Amino acid sequence: MDVATPIKTIKVRRSRDRYLAKDTLDLMNARDRASGDESHRLRNRVSSLVKRDHLKSNLAKRHPAKNKLKILWDLANNILGKSQASLPASLNVKGTATV
């Protein structure tokens, strides 16, 4: 029977994002236990709650950094998914360090 309909697997999350509210985490657990149409409905609800919590978190970080441009730009780049370059500051080519 498992060949025709595989057993439902649930991804175990080891660390939760700090900005998620308790109601969002509870709904995530309910979504993981649900099946069928209920699972799809809860998935959509969880998605909107995660977006809400992320927005609230970013607004909370923005408020104390109102006049600090560096912090605001770091926050904006984080929201947009931009990150620092993954290349090291210098490379070692045949024993010679480059900058």
N, C-alpha and C positions, 0 to 999 in steps of 0.2 A: 504494500500500500504506500510506503514511503517513496517509492520510485515514481508513482503517478502523481502523488501530492506530497511534496517534501515537507518535512517538519518545519514549522515556523521558527526562525532564528531571531534572537533579540541581541542587538549590539549592547554590550556592557560598557557604560561610560565610566572611566576612571576618575576624571576630574570634571566638575561642572564649571561653567563660566560663572564668574562671580557676580555678574550683573543680572542673572536670572532671578526672578522673584519666586517665592515659595509656591504660589498658585500655579506658576508656569511649570515648575518642577513636578508638582503633583499631577498636573494634566499630562505631562510627558510620561509619567509612570502609568497612568490610566490608558494612554494611547498605546504604550508598549504591550499592555495586557489585552487590549481590544482586538477584535477581528472583524472582517467584512466592512460593511458600510460605516459602522461606528468608528472603525480605525481611520477611514478616510476623512470623516467629519472631524475627528479629534486631531488628525494630522494638520488639517487646515487651521484649526483653532490654535494649536501649539505654534504654528508658523507665525500667525499674527501676534501672539503674545511675546514670542521671542523678539520680533521686530519692535514691539512696544517697549520691552525691557531694554533693548539695545539703545533705542532713542532716549529713554529716560536716563540711562547711564551716561551717555554722551553729553546730554544737557547738564547733568550734575557735575561732570568734569569741566564743562565749558564755563560754568558760572564763576568759580574762584579764579579762573585764568583769564578773566575778561580783558585785561590790558597787557597780557604777556603773549606777544605774537609767536614766539618759539613754541610755547605749549599749545597754542591754538592751531598752528600749522602741523605739529606732530599729531594732534587729535584728528585734524582733517585728513591727513595722509593715512592714518590708521583706519578711519571710517571708509575711505575710498579703496583700501586694500593695498596701498603703496607701502613698500618697506625699503629698508636700506639695501644697498647692493650687496650681493652675496660674495663678491670678490674680496680678498684680503687687501689691506692697505698697501702691502708690498709683496712681490713674488720673488722666489729664489730660482733663478735660471742658471743652471750649470755652475752653481756655487757663487753667483753674483746676485746680490739683492737689488731689485728694481723698485722704484718708488712710483 
